Amino acid sequence: MATSRTFNFVMLLTIGLIILSQLTIQPAQAGIVLVIDNNVSHPAPTTANGSNNPGSTCHQMRHSWFPCSNNIPGNLILMFFYGTILIIAAKLISDGAELLLDLGLPAGIIGGLVLPLLGAVPDAVMILVSGLGPREMAQRKITVGMGALAGSTIMLLTLAWTASLIIGRCDLDENGKAIEQTGADKFSLTRQGVTVMSDVKNGVVVMVITSLFYLVVQIADWVYGPTKVGPQPSYIRKCALATMILSIIGCIGNIAYLIWDSKAAQNRQQRRREEMLKRRVVQKFILNMTSQAFQLKVDNACSQPKSTIPKAGTSQSNDPNQVNDPGQANDEQEEGTNEKSQLIAAKAGLSKKYFNAWKVMAAAKEKEEEEQQQSEKSNNESKQDDNQANTCDAEDKDCDEAEDRKKVLRKSILMLVGGLFLVTYFSDPMCNAVVALTNEHNENYIPISAFYISFVVNPICSNASELISSMQFAAKRKRLNITVTYSQLYGAAAMNNTLCLAVFTGLVYFRNLRWDSSAEVLVILLVIWFVGIFGYRDTYKVWMGFPICFMYIFSIVLVAILQSPAVGWR
């Protein structure tokens, strides 16, 4: 942990020095503009695409304290700098939320409320800041917010989904179920995969249901016409408000379901413990009855007259052809004991295979008891000496535990507040850098929509912790860890469908912005429904990862086709 913090600090310091080495301060009409330029010794350009151009990024940011750039290299450096900070911020939020579990707080509240909400905060803040500022600027920057929303959902459901499947793959048995911790040295498309618990299907259903909220405003836009430009009718704005309300209700319902599901999981775990306890009680009863029956048989054999007990090498039978077997009496005694023990097991309602296992344990019980008696004698002597020391240290331990809880709480709060501050403070300049990279009024720019850059870059910054943790869980190759991985992915998509969508549609309504996201919404729905079809099962085979991974490239290509002049969608 200390090594990670040191590495992050060194990286931030290095990037900061790189940024400072590229800065030059130029006077502006109202304030100071920080301009990143390769030719810092030359005066500011006066061409149509220079910093004096009203449409250039640095002219629009002349009142901002954040650095700006009118060229591609400078904006790439800024994106790398801000992206690194956002990755660290997302990690701080994730680690701070997990520390709350060490405080003894209810797992249902932490797992059902805190972790999902804080996991969606970076995306929600990115979307929120993309719609702030002057209305014309907000209309351009809102594409960055939609890129963050679409890219986050699609990346988690395609790239993270496939990576977790390949990393966590195990061999499949005859029934098509994954055998835990196997198949690491092999690779098969059809004979390897992962098996999740049935609870994952509930997450798939929630994800698909919440995706229907997009259709409320999108159908209204399709009715108006996705290719039309100019002022949109008022019913699209009203549908955006309805979508926001439904998304808020869905977010609250999703959180309530997660809390209920976490408590239900605890109840199921408690019932499993009770069942195991009952089995152990029955097992103990059978072992005691078996040992008593065996001891009763031995006592009866010892109480018989000596004339009836065969000696070694002799036989009770007068048949001269009979072979004398010294172990025959012991075999008969053991058979009789087994018959009586099996009757006891039958009365207890136990199957024969369980009884055989308990019979073996009963044979080893006497030896274990002798060893335990010897060890207990030595332990009792040492315990008497330790009890006095433990009594003296009990009060000190209580004080230490209270201090540790305060330290954990303080650390958790600092990490959460620090992460939220970094996300809130640096999301806006990150959006500005993405928009500036495609601003045609700058000295040089990339002639594509800001949506594509935001689609690829912003999700990596805001969802880095979910991406890394999902692959770490999958690498353990256990069913429980795989279940956590895919539950996390489906849950993150559901939070994007509710919380992040509510923020986006709220900006459209309250800022009176145009809804120009028909192509983006279509690819989001296609990916969610496609993954939902594959995800609603218990076992995912390796071959399923390739069509799902292909959906990431397909979504980018489909948006480009729909927004091309040939189709003309906005």
C-alpha positions as CSV (number, residue, x, y, z in Angstrom):
1,M,0.0,0.0,0.0
2,A,2.8,2.4,0.9
3,T,4.6,1.5,-2.3
4,S,1.5,2.3,-4.3
5,R,1.1,5.7,-2.7
6,T,4.8,6.5,-3.3
7,F,4.5,5.5,-6.9
8,N,1.4,7.7,-7.4
9,F,3.1,10.7,-5.7
10,V,6.2,10.3,-7.9
11,M,4.0,10.0,-11.0
12,L,2.0,13.1,-10.1
13,L,5.2,15.1,-9.4
14,T,6.8,14.0,-12.7
15,I,3.7,14.9,-14.7
16,G,3.4,18.2,-12.9
17,L,7.0,19.1,-13.8
18,I,6.3,18.3,-17.4
19,I,3.3,20.5,-17.4
20,L,5.1,23.4,-15.7
21,S,7.9,23.1,-18.2
22,Q,5.5,23.7,-21.0
23,L,3.6,26.7,-19.4
24,T,3.9,30.3,-20.5
25,I,1.8,33.1,-19.2
26,Q,0.2,35.5,-21.7
27,P,-1.9,38.5,-20.9
28,A,-5.5,38.3,-21.9
29,Q,-8.3,40.8,-22.1
30,A,-9.7,39.9,-18.7
31,G,-7.3,37.9,-16.6
32,I,-4.4,35.5,-17.2
33,V,-4.3,32.7,-19.7
34,L,-2.0,29.7,-19.3
35,V,-1.1,28.4,-22.7
36,I,0.8,25.2,-23.5
37,D,2.8,25.6,-26.6
38,N,5.8,23.9,-28.1
39,N,7.2,27.3,-29.2
40,V,7.0,29.1,-25.9
41,S,9.6,31.7,-26.9
42,H,7.5,32.9,-29.8
43,P,4.6,35.4,-29.4
44,A,1.1,34.3,-29.3
45,P,-0.3,33.5,-32.8
46,T,-2.5,36.1,-34.4
47,T,-4.0,33.9,-37.1
48,A,-7.6,32.9,-37.4
49,N,-6.9,29.7,-35.5
50,G,-4.7,31.3,-32.8
51,S,-5.4,32.0,-29.1
52,N,-6.9,35.4,-30.0
53,N,-9.6,33.7,-32.0
54,P,-12.9,33.9,-30.0
55,G,-13.6,30.2,-30.9
56,S,-10.2,28.9,-29.7
57,T,-10.0,27.0,-26.4
58,C,-7.6,29.3,-24.7
59,H,-9.7,32.4,-25.5
60,Q,-12.8,30.6,-24.1
61,M,-10.8,29.7,-21.0
62,R,-9.3,33.1,-20.4
63,H,-11.0,33.4,-17.0
64,S,-10.0,29.9,-15.9
65,W,-7.0,29.1,-13.7
66,F,-6.5,25.8,-15.4
67,P,-3.9,25.5,-18.2
68,C,-5.1,25.3,-21.8
69,S,-3.7,24.5,-25.1
70,N,-4.5,25.2,-28.8
71,N,-2.6,22.3,-30.2
72,I,-2.7,18.5,-30.2
73,P,0.5,17.8,-28.1
74,G,-0.5,20.2,-25.4
75,N,-4.0,18.8,-25.0
76,L,-2.7,15.2,-25.0
77,I,-0.4,16.2,-22.1
78,L,-3.3,17.8,-20.3
79,M,-5.5,14.7,-20.8
80,F,-2.8,12.4,-19.5
81,F,-2.3,14.6,-16.5
82,Y,-6.0,15.0,-15.6
83,G,-6.6,11.3,-16.4
84,T,-4.0,10.2,-14.0
85,I,-5.5,12.4,-11.2
86,L,-9.0,11.0,-12.0
87,I,-7.7,7.4,-11.8
88,I,-6.1,8.1,-8.4
89,A,-9.4,9.8,-7.3
90,A,-11.5,6.8,-8.3
91,K,-9.1,4.5,-6.5
92,L,-9.3,6.6,-3.3
93,I,-13.1,6.5,-3.4
94,S,-13.1,2.7,-3.9
95,D,-10.6,2.0,-1.1
96,G,-12.2,4.5,1.3
97,A,-15.6,2.8,0.8
98,E,-14.1,-0.6,1.4
99,L,-12.5,0.6,4.7
100,L,-15.9,1.1,6.1
101,L,-16.4,-2.6,6.2
102,D,-13.6,-2.8,8.8
103,L,-15.6,-0.6,11.1
104,G,-18.2,-3.2,11.7
105,L,-20.9,-1.4,9.8
106,P,-23.7,-3.5,8.3
107,A,-22.5,-5.2,5.1
108,G,-25.9,-4.7,3.6
109,I,-25.6,-1.0,3.9
110,I,-22.0,-0.9,2.6
111,G,-22.4,-3.3,-0.2
112,G,-25.9,-2.2,-1.2
113,L,-25.7,1.6,-0.7
114,V,-22.2,3.0,-0.3
115,L,-20.2,1.0,-2.8
116,P,-22.6,1.2,-5.8
117,L,-23.2,5.0,-5.2
118,L,-19.6,5.9,-4.8
119,G,-18.6,3.7,-7.8
120,A,-20.9,5.8,-10.0
121,V,-19.8,9.1,-8.6
122,P,-16.8,9.7,-11.1
123,D,-19.0,9.1,-14.1
124,A,-21.9,11.2,-12.7
125,V,-19.6,14.1,-11.9
126,M,-18.0,13.9,-15.4
127,I,-21.4,14.1,-17.0
128,L,-22.5,17.0,-14.7
129,V,-19.5,19.2,-15.4
130,S,-19.9,18.6,-19.1
131,G,-23.2,20.5,-19.0
132,L,-22.1,23.5,-17.0
133,G,-20.8,26.9,-18.3
134,P,-22.3,29.0,-21.0
135,R,-25.1,27.3,-22.9
136,E,-23.3,27.2,-26.3
137,M,-20.2,25.8,-24.6
138,A,-22.3,23.3,-22.7
139,Q,-24.1,22.1,-25.8
140,R,-20.6,21.2,-27.3
141,K,-19.3,19.7,-24.1
142,I,-22.4,17.6,-23.4
143,T,-21.1,15.1,-26.1
144,V,-18.2,14.4,-23.7
145,G,-20.7,13.5,-21.0
146,M,-22.6,11.2,-23.3
147,G,-19.2,9.7,-24.3
148,A,-18.4,9.0,-20.7
149,L,-21.8,7.4,-20.1
150,A,-21.8,5.2,-23.2
151,G,-18.1,4.4,-22.9
152,S,-18.3,3.4,-19.3
153,T,-21.3,1.1,-19.8
154,I,-20.0,-0.5,-23.0
155,M,-16.4,-0.9,-21.7
156,L,-17.5,-2.7,-18.6
157,L,-19.9,-5.0,-20.4
158,T,-17.5,-5.9,-23.2
159,L,-13.8,-5.5,-22.5
160,A,-14.0,-6.1,-18.7
161,W,-16.6,-8.9,-19.2
162,T,-14.4,-10.7,-21.7
163,A,-11.1,-10.2,-19.8
164,S,-12.7,-11.6,-16.6
165,L,-13.9,-14.6,-18.5
166,I,-10.6,-15.4,-20.1
167,I,-8.6,-14.8,-16.9
168,G,-10.9,-16.8,-14.7
169,R,-11.6,-19.6,-17.1
170,C,-11.7,-23.2,-15.6
171,D,-12.2,-26.6,-17.1
172,L,-15.9,-27.7,-17.4
173,D,-17.1,-31.0,-16.1
174,E,-19.6,-33.4,-17.8
175,N,-22.5,-31.3,-16.6
176,G,-21.0,-28.1,-18.1
177,K,-20.1,-26.6,-14.7
178,A,-16.7,-25.0,-14.0
179,I,-14.2,-26.9,-11.9
180,E,-12.6,-24.4,-9.6
181,Q,-8.9,-23.6,-9.9
182,T,-8.3,-25.7,-13.0
183,G,-7.3,-25.1,-16.6
184,A,-4.7,-22.4,-16.0
185,D,-2.3,-24.0,-18.4
186,K,-4.9,-24.7,-21.1
187,F,-7.1,-22.8,-23.5
188,S,-10.3,-24.1,-25.0
189,L,-13.2,-22.2,-26.5
190,T,-15.9,-24.9,-25.7
191,R,-14.4,-26.9,-22.8
192,Q,-13.5,-24.0,-20.5
193,G,-15.5,-21.2,-18.9
194,V,-16.8,-19.9,-15.6
195,T,-19.8,-20.7,-13.6
196,V,-21.6,-18.1,-11.5
197,M,-24.3,-18.3,-8.8
198,S,-27.9,-17.9,-9.6
199,D,-28.0,-14.4,-8.0
200,V,-26.1,-13.0,-11.0
201,K,-29.2,-13.5,-13.1
202,N,-31.0,-11.0,-10.9
203,G,-28.4,-8.5,-11.7
204,V,-28.8,-9.1,-15.4
205,V,-32.6,-8.6,-15.1
206,V,-32.1,-5.3,-13.2
207,M,-29.7,-4.1,-15.8
208,V,-32.0,-4.8,-18.7
209,I,-35.1,-3.3,-17.0
210,T,-33.3,-0.1,-16.1
211,S,-32.0,0.3,-19.7
212,L,-35.6,0.8,-20.8
213,F,-35.5,4.3,-19.3
214,Y,-33.5,5.5,-22.3
215,L,-36.5,4.8,-24.5
216,V,-38.7,7.4,-22.9
217,V,-36.8,10.4,-24.3
218,Q,-35.3,8.5,-27.3
219,I,-38.6,7.5,-28.7
220,A,-39.7,11.1,-28.5
221,D,-36.6,12.1,-30.5
222,W,-37.2,9.4,-33.1
223,V,-40.8,10.6,-33.5
224,Y,-39.5,14.2,-34.2
225,G,-36.7,12.9,-36.4
226,P,-33.1,12.1,-35.5
227,T,-31.8,13.9,-38.7
228,K,-33.6,17.2,-38.1
229,V,-31.7,20.2,-36.9
230,G,-32.8,23.4,-35.3
231,P,-35.0,24.0,-32.2
232,Q,-36.6,20.8,-30.9
233,P,-40.2,20.6,-29.8
234,S,-41.0,21.0,-26.2
235,Y,-42.3,17.4,-25.7
236,I,-38.7,16.2,-26.1
237,R,-37.6,18.3,-23.1
238,K,-40.6,17.1,-21.1
239,C,-39.7,13.5,-22.0
240,A,-36.2,14.2,-20.7
241,L,-37.8,15.3,-17.4
242,A,-39.9,12.2,-17.3
243,T,-36.7,10.1,-17.9
244,M,-34.9,11.9,-15.1
245,I,-37.8,11.2,-12.7
246,L,-38.0,7.5,-13.7
247,S,-34.2,7.2,-13.4
248,I,-34.2,8.6,-9.9
249,I,-37.0,6.2,-8.9
250,G,-35.1,3.4,-10.5
251,C,-31.9,4.4,-8.7
252,I,-33.7,4.4,-5.4
253,G,-35.4,1.1,-6.2
254,N,-32.1,-0.4,-7.3
255,I,-30.4,0.6,-4.1
256,A,-33.2,-0.7,-2.0
257,Y,-33.0,-4.0,-3.9
258,L,-29.2,-4.2,-3.3
259,I,-29.7,-3.6,0.4
260,W,-32.4,-6.3,0.6
261,D,-30.4,-8.7,-1.5
262,S,-27.3,-8.2,0.7
263,K,-29.4,-8.9,3.8
264,A,-31.0,-11.9,2.1
265,A,-27.5,-13.2,1.3
266,Q,-26.6,-12.9,4.9
267,N,-29.8,-14.8,5.9
268,R,-29.0,-17.5,3.4
269,Q,-25.5,-17.7,4.8
270,Q,-26.9,-18.0,8.3
271,R,-29.2,-20.8,7.2
272,R,-26.3,-22.6,5.7
273,R,-24.4,-22.3,9.0
274,E,-27.4,-23.7,10.8
275,E,-27.7,-26.6,8.4
276,M,-24.0,-27.4,8.9
277,L,-24.4,-27.2,12.6
278,K,-27.4,-29.7,12.4
279,R,-25.3,-32.1,10.4
280,R,-22.5,-31.9,12.9
281,V,-24.9,-32.6,15.7
282,V,-26.3,-35.7,13.9
283,Q,-22.8,-36.8,13.1
284,K,-21.7,-36.5,16.7
285,F,-24.8,-38.5,17.8
286,I,-24.1,-41.3,15.3
287,L,-20.4,-41.4,16.3
288,N,-21.4,-41.7,20.0
289,M,-24.0,-44.4,19.3
290,T,-21.6,-46.3,17.1
291,S,-18.8,-46.3,19.8
292,Q,-21.4,-47.3,22.4
293,A,-22.6,-50.2,20.3
294,F,-19.1,-51.4,19.7
295,Q,-18.2,-51.1,23.4
296,L,-21.3,-53.1,24.3
297,K,-20.4,-55.9,21.9
298,V,-16.9,-56.1,23.4
299,D,-18.2,-56.2,26.9
300,N,-20.6,-59.0,26.0
301,A,-17.8,-61.0,24.4
302,C,-15.6,-60.6,27.5
303,S,-18.4,-61.7,29.9
304,Q,-18.9,-65.0,28.0
305,P,-17.6,-68.3,29.7
306,K,-14.0,-69.1,28.8
307,S,-15.1,-72.5,27.3
308,T,-17.2,-70.7,24.7
309,I,-14.4,-68.3,23.7
310,P,-12.2,-70.0,21.1
311,K,-8.5,-69.9,21.6
312,A,-6.0,-69.1,19.1
313,G,-5.4,-72.0,16.8
314,T,-8.5,-74.0,18.0
315,S,-12.0,-74.3,16.8
316,Q,-15.4,-74.9,18.5
317,S,-16.6,-77.1,15.7
318,N,-15.9,-80.8,15.8
319,D,-15.6,-80.8,12.0
320,P,-12.1,-81.9,11.3
321,N,-12.3,-80.4,7.7
322,Q,-13.0,-76.9,9.0
323,V,-10.0,-74.5,8.7
324,N,-9.1,-72.7,12.0
325,D,-9.0,-68.9,11.5
326,P,-7.6,-66.8,14.4
327,G,-9.3,-63.6,13.1
328,Q,-12.7,-65.2,12.4
329,A,-14.1,-64.2,15.8
330,N,-13.0,-60.6,15.4
331,D,-14.6,-60.5,11.9
332,E,-17.8,-61.8,13.3
333,Q,-17.8,-59.2,16.1
334,E,-17.1,-56.4,13.6
335,E,-19.9,-57.6,11.3
336,G,-22.3,-57.6,14.2
337,T,-21.3,-54.2,15.2
338,N,-21.7,-52.9,11.7
339,E,-25.2,-54.4,11.5
340,K,-26.3,-52.7,14.7
341,S,-24.7,-49.4,13.7
342,Q,-26.4,-49.5,10.4
343,L,-29.7,-50.1,12.1
344,I,-29.0,-47.0,14.2
345,A,-28.2,-45.0,11.1
346,A,-31.4,-46.2,9.4
347,K,-33.5,-45.1,12.4
348,A,-31.8,-41.7,12.2
349,G,-32.8,-41.4,8.5
350,L,-29.3,-41.3,7.2
351,S,-28.1,-42.8,3.9
352,K,-25.5,-45.6,3.8
353,K,-22.8,-43.4,2.2
354,Y,-22.9,-40.9,5.0
355,F,-22.9,-43.6,7.6
356,N,-19.8,-45.2,6.1
357,A,-18.0,-41.9,6.2
358,W,-19.0,-41.4,9.9
359,K,-17.9,-45.0,10.7
360,V,-14.4,-44.3,9.4
361,M,-14.4,-41.2,11.6
362,A,-15.5,-43.2,14.6
363,A,-12.6,-45.6,14.1
364,A,-10.2,-42.6,14.3
365,K,-12.0,-41.0,17.2
366,E,-10.4,-43.0,20.0
367,K,-6.9,-42.2,18.7
368,E,-7.8,-38.5,18.5
369,E,-9.2,-38.5,22.0
370,E,-6.0,-39.9,23.4
371,E,-4.0,-37.3,21.7
372,Q,-6.4,-34.6,22.8
373,Q,-6.1,-35.7,26.4
374,Q,-2.3,-35.5,26.3
375,S,-2.4,-32.1,24.6
376,E,-5.1,-30.7,27.0
377,K,-2.9,-31.5,30.0
378,S,0.0,-29.5,28.6
379,N,-2.3,-26.7,27.4
380,N,-4.0,-26.4,30.8
381,E,-0.7,-25.7,32.5
382,S,0.2,-23.0,30.0
383,K,-3.3,-21.5,30.0
384,Q,-3.1,-21.0,33.8
385,D,0.0,-18.9,33.2
386,D,-1.5,-17.1,30.3
387,N,-4.8,-16.2,31.9
388,Q,-3.2,-13.8,34.3
389,A,-1.4,-12.1,31.5
390,N,-4.5,-12.0,29.3
391,T,-6.6,-10.5,32.1
392,C,-4.1,-7.7,32.4
393,D,-4.0,-7.1,28.6
394,A,-7.7,-7.2,28.1
395,E,-8.2,-3.6,29.0
396,D,-5.3,-2.5,26.9
397,K,-6.6,-4.4,23.9
398,D,-10.0,-2.7,24.2
399,C,-8.3,0.6,24.1
400,D,-6.2,-0.3,21.2
401,E,-9.2,-1.6,19.2
402,A,-11.1,1.7,19.9
403,E,-8.1,3.7,18.7
404,D,-7.7,1.5,15.6
405,R,-11.4,2.0,14.7
406,K,-10.9,5.8,15.0
407,K,-7.9,5.6,12.8
408,V,-9.7,3.5,10.2
409,L,-12.7,5.9,10.3
410,R,-10.5,8.9,9.9
411,K,-8.6,7.3,7.0
412,S,-11.7,6.3,5.3
413,I,-13.3,9.8,5.5
414,L,-10.1,11.4,4.3
415,M,-9.9,9.0,1.3
416,L,-13.5,9.6,0.4
417,V,-13.4,13.3,0.8
418,G,-10.1,13.6,-1.1
419,G,-11.3,11.4,-3.9
420,L,-14.6,13.3,-4.3
421,F,-12.7,16.6,-4.3
422,L,-10.2,15.5,-7.0
423,V,-13.1,14.1,-9.1
424,T,-15.1,17.3,-8.8
425,Y,-12.2,19.7,-9.3
426,F,-10.5,18.0,-12.2
427,S,-13.4,16.6,-14.2
428,D,-14.2,20.0,-15.8
429,P,-10.6,20.6,-17.1
430,M,-10.6,17.0,-18.3
431,C,-13.7,17.7,-20.4
432,N,-12.2,21.0,-21.7
433,A,-9.1,19.1,-22.8
434,V,-11.1,16.5,-24.7
435,V,-13.2,19.2,-26.4
436,A,-10.1,21.3,-27.2
437,L,-8.5,18.3,-28.9
438,T,-11.3,18.4,-31.5
439,N,-11.9,22.1,-31.6
440,E,-11.6,23.3,-35.2
441,H,-10.8,26.9,-34.1
442,N,-7.4,25.8,-32.5
443,E,-4.1,25.8,-34.3
444,N,-4.4,22.1,-35.0
445,Y,-7.0,19.6,-33.9
446,I,-8.2,16.0,-34.5
447,P,-11.2,16.2,-37.0
448,I,-13.5,13.9,-35.2
449,S,-16.3,14.3,-32.6
450,A,-15.3,14.7,-29.0
451,F,-17.6,11.8,-28.3
452,Y,-15.1,9.2,-29.6
453,I,-12.3,10.5,-27.5
454,S,-14.5,10.6,-24.4
455,F,-15.8,7.2,-25.2
456,V,-12.4,5.6,-25.0
457,V,-10.5,7.8,-22.5
458,N,-12.9,8.9,-19.8
459,P,-14.1,5.4,-18.9
460,I,-10.5,4.3,-18.3
461,C,-10.1,7.2,-15.9
462,S,-13.4,6.8,-14.0
463,N,-13.7,3.0,-14.0
464,A,-10.1,1.9,-13.6
465,S,-10.8,0.5,-10.1
466,E,-13.8,-1.6,-11.2
467,L,-11.8,-2.8,-14.2
468,I,-8.8,-3.9,-12.2
469,S,-10.7,-5.3,-9.3
470,S,-12.9,-7.4,-11.6
471,M,-9.9,-9.0,-13.2
472,Q,-8.2,-9.6,-9.8
473,F,-11.3,-11.4,-8.5
474,A,-11.5,-13.5,-11.7
475,A,-7.8,-14.5,-11.4
476,K,-8.6,-16.5,-8.3
477,R,-10.6,-19.0,-10.4
478,K,-13.3,-19.6,-7.8
479,R,-17.0,-19.5,-8.3
480,L,-17.6,-17.0,-5.5
481,N,-15.1,-14.6,-6.8
482,I,-16.4,-14.9,-10.4
483,T,-19.9,-14.2,-9.1
484,V,-18.6,-11.1,-7.4
485,T,-16.9,-10.0,-10.6
486,Y,-20.0,-10.2,-12.8
487,S,-22.3,-8.9,-10.2
488,Q,-20.1,-5.8,-10.0
489,L,-20.1,-5.4,-13.8
490,Y,-23.9,-5.7,-14.1
491,G,-24.4,-3.5,-11.0
492,A,-22.2,-0.8,-12.5
493,A,-24.2,-0.8,-15.7
494,A,-27.5,-0.6,-13.8
495,M,-26.2,2.5,-11.8
496,N,-25.2,4.1,-15.1
497,N,-28.7,3.4,-16.4
498,T,-30.2,5.2,-13.4
499,L,-28.0,7.7,-11.6
500,C,-25.9,8.8,-14.6
501,L,-28.8,8.9,-16.9
502,A,-30.8,11.0,-14.4
503,V,-27.9,13.5,-14.3
504,F,-27.6,13.7,-18.1
505,T,-31.4,14.1,-18.7
506,G,-31.5,16.7,-15.9
507,L,-29.0,18.8,-17.7
508,V,-31.0,18.5,-20.9
509,Y,-34.1,19.7,-19.2
510,F,-32.8,22.4,-16.8
511,R,-30.2,23.8,-19.2
512,N,-32.6,23.6,-22.1
513,L,-30.1,21.6,-24.2
514,R,-30.7,19.7,-27.4
515,W,-31.1,15.9,-27.3
516,D,-28.5,14.9,-29.9
517,S,-27.7,11.4,-28.6
518,S,-29.8,9.1,-30.8
519,A,-26.9,7.1,-32.1
520,E,-25.2,6.8,-28.7
521,V,-28.4,5.6,-27.0
522,L,-29.0,3.0,-29.7
523,V,-25.6,1.4,-29.2
524,I,-26.0,1.4,-25.4
525,L,-29.2,-0.5,-25.7
526,L,-27.9,-2.9,-28.3
527,V,-24.9,-3.8,-26.1
528,I,-26.9,-4.1,-22.9
529,W,-29.5,-6.4,-24.5
530,F,-26.9,-8.4,-26.3
531,V,-24.9,-9.0,-23.1
532,G,-28.1,-9.7,-21.2
533,I,-28.9,-12.6,-23.6
534,F,-25.5,-14.2,-23.0
535,G,-25.4,-13.3,-19.3
536,Y,-28.7,-14.9,-18.3
537,R,-27.2,-18.3,-17.7
538,D,-25.1,-20.1,-15.1
539,T,-22.0,-20.9,-17.2
540,Y,-20.2,-18.7,-19.6
541,K,-17.9,-20.5,-22.0
542,V,-14.8,-18.9,-23.4
543,W,-16.1,-18.6,-26.9
544,M,-18.8,-16.2,-25.7
545,G,-16.2,-13.6,-24.9
546,F,-15.3,-13.0,-28.5
547,P,-18.7,-11.8,-29.8
548,I,-19.2,-9.7,-26.7
549,C,-15.7,-8.1,-27.1
550,F,-16.5,-7.4,-30.7
551,M,-19.5,-5.3,-29.6
552,Y,-17.0,-2.7,-28.3
553,I,-15.6,-2.0,-31.8
554,F,-19.1,-2.5,-33.4
555,S,-20.6,0.2,-31.2
556,I,-17.9,2.8,-32.3
557,V,-18.4,1.9,-35.9
558,L,-22.2,2.0,-35.7
559,V,-22.1,5.5,-34.1
560,A,-19.8,6.6,-36.9
561,I,-22.1,5.2,-39.6
562,L,-25.2,6.7,-38.1
563,Q,-23.6,10.1,-37.7
564,S,-22.1,10.1,-41.2
565,P,-23.5,12.3,-43.9
566,A,-25.0,9.2,-45.6
567,V,-27.3,8.6,-42.6
568,G,-27.3,12.0,-41.0
569,W,-28.2,11.3,-37.4
570,R,-27.3,14.0,-34.9
